[in-house]
Amino acid sequence: MASLKGIFLNKKKKKPLESLPTGPIADAFKEYINNEIPARLIHTSKLQFVSRNDVFRLFQDRIVNVTEEQIEERIRSSQRNPFASRQPRHDAVLRQIIQEVIEYDILSHRWDEIAGKPTFQDISSGKQPVSKFEKLAKFCETSRKLGRKLAWVDTCCIDKTNAVELSEAIHGMYKWYANAYLCIVHLAESTSFSDWDRDSWFRRGWTLQELLAPKRVKFYNKNWQPFTLSGTHDDDRKFSSVIPSLSNATGISEGSRSARTYLLGDQSIMSWASRRQTTRVEDKAYCLIGLFRVSFPITYGEGQRAFPRLVEAISEKNPSWDV
């Protein structure tokens, strides 16, 4: 594990702007980075913050190698595939390539309330209480071994004292989990599948979207040992050894987990959410914003009024929905 002493200090100087890739493809990468991924990530080796501008610089050597010829060849390859349902569009193929280049892992977990959790301010100020940073360092180590340079953690990658940044994070979090290469789930109360029914991760409001949104999920026990021997390209949710325990712990069938959330319907999502708890009463509504693809102002302190505003936003978006 990386040393916890001074790991967030001594940032490396950025490369000059003139060395960065330019052109339409580079602009598409910038648009994706600025709108589709978290505002702040962590470098898994250096354990330093990486801004959106830094992400572009970090991957510039790979970005500059993406060409129109490469995009057109992938389109032609798809056309030769007899199982392809339709010809992919240029922008869809480019987005696929962008996601293959701009990879990051994302953590889903519950913090130890006794040990505490590192905040944005802790890292920015250089404070390093070992009890707070141990899980963060272990997560980054795990992600790095799986091949990722970048990772995201909710508590320290969001400046929660900044209302604008917090609102962007809550509205964008579902998208950030969906765009991550892998969601690493740390079950701090489990050592085996038999513990899943009692693990509080399966009862928390925010973890519902963290279970449903990602392309791939990998489960780890309290000692950071994987529950399966799946590779980094695999999804634990599809493993026969995982499916029974996951269905029992969540009440969500395998078919429902595999479907896109817009196909599931509001009743299914509401039913699953009703079994979960949040610390802040407003989060009962806020944690569902991404799942229902709605938007409304974040106002901590409004209490029980948040949920009727969620229902109103859902009804306005889909009048035919029976909420």
Long-range contacts (C-beta under 8 A, 24 or more apart in sequence): 1-137, 1-138, 1-141, 2-45, 2-47, 2-137, 2-140, 2-141, 4-128, 4-130, 4-133, 4-134, 4-137, 5-128, 6-126, 6-128, 7-46, 7-47, 7-48, 7-128, 7-133, 7-137, 8-47, 8-48, 8-49, 8-123, 8-124, 8-126, 8-128, 9-126, 11-48, 11-49, 12-46, 12-48, 14-53, 14-54, 14-57, 15-57, 15-60, 19-60, 20-56, 20-57, 20-60, 21-60, 21-63, 21-64, 25-63, 25-66, 25-67, 25-68, 25-94, 26-63, 26-64, 28-94, 28-95, 28-98, 29-56, 29-59, 29-63, 29-66, 29-98, 29-101, 29-102, 30-56, 32-95, 32-98, 32-99, 32-102, 33-102, 36-175, 36-179, 37-102, 37-104, 37-176, 37-179, 38-104, 38-152, 38-157, 38-169, 38-172, 38-176, 39-157, 39-165, 39-168, 39-169, 40-120, 40-152, 40-157, 40-158, 41-104, 41-150, 41-151, 41-152, 41-157, 42-136, 42-140, 42-150, 42-151, 42-152, 42-153, 42-156, 42-157, 43-149, 43-150, 44-105, 44-140, 44-141, 44-143, 44-144, 44-148, 44-149, 44-150, 44-151, 45-140, 45-144, 45-149, 47-136, 47-137, 47-140, 49-123, 49-124, 49-157, 50-150, 55-102, 55-150, 58-149, 58-150, 59-101, 59-102, 62-101, 63-101, 66-97, 66-101, 70-97, 71-97, 99-179, 103-148, 103-149, 103-150, 103-181, 104-148, 104-149, 104-150, 104-151, 104-152, 104-180, 104-181, 105-143, 105-146, 105-148, 105-150, 105-151, 105-152, 105-180, 105-181, 105-182, 105-183, 105-184, 106-151, 106-152, 106-176, 106-177, 106-180, 106-182, 106-183, 106-184, 106-210, 106-214, 107-139, 107-151, 107-152, 107-153, 107-154, 107-183, 107-184, 107-186, 108-177, 108-183, 108-184, 108-185, 108-186, 108-201, 108-207, 108-210, 108-211, 108-217, 109-135, 109-139, 109-185, 109-186, 109-188, 109-201, 110-188, 110-200, 110-201, 110-204, 110-207, 111-135, 111-155, 112-188, 117-155, 117-156, 118-155, 118-156, 119-155, 119-156, 119-160, 120-156, 120-157, 120-158, 120-159, 120-160, 120-161, 121-159, 121-161, 122-156, 123-156, 135-186, 138-224, 139-184, 139-186, 142-184, 142-220, 142-224, 143-182, 143-184, 146-182, 146-218, 146-232, 147-232, 148-181, 148-182, 152-176, 152-180, 154-206, 163-298, 166-298, 167-297, 167-298, 170-286, 170-289, 170-298, 171-289, 171-290, 171-295, 171-298, 172-290, 173-209, 173-290, 174-209, 174-213, 174-289, 174-290, 174-291, 174-293, 175-213, 175-290, 177-209, 177-210, 177-213, 177-214, 177-290, 178-213, 178-214, 178-215, 180-214, 180-215, 181-215, 181-216, 182-214, 182-215, 182-216, 182-217, 182-218, 182-232, 183-210, 183-213, 183-214, 183-216, 183-217, 183-218, 184-218, 184-220, 185-210, 185-211, 185-217, 185-218, 185-219, 185-220, 186-220, 186-222, 186-224, 187-219, 187-220, 187-221, 187-222, 188-222, 189-222, 190-221, 190-222, 191-221, 191-222, 191-223, 192-221, 193-227, 193-241, 193-242, 193-244, 193-245, 194-245, 196-245, 196-246, 196-248, 196-249, 197-245, 197-248, 197-249, 199-249, 202-249, 202-250, 203-275, 203-276, 203-277, 204-276, 204-277, 204-278, 205-273, 205-276, 205-277, 205-278, 205-283, 205-284, 205-287, 205-288, 206-278, 206-283, 206-287, 207-276, 208-269, 208-272, 208-273, 208-276, 208-287, 208-288, 208-291, 209-287, 209-288, 209-290, 209-291, 211-237, 211-250, 211-252, 211-257, 212-257, 212-261, 212-291, 213-261, 213-290, 213-291, 251-275, 261-291, 261-293, 262-293, 265-321, 266-292, 266-314, 266-318, 266-321, 266-322, 266-323, 267-322, 270-323, 281-306, 282-306, 285-309, 285-310, 292-317, 293-317
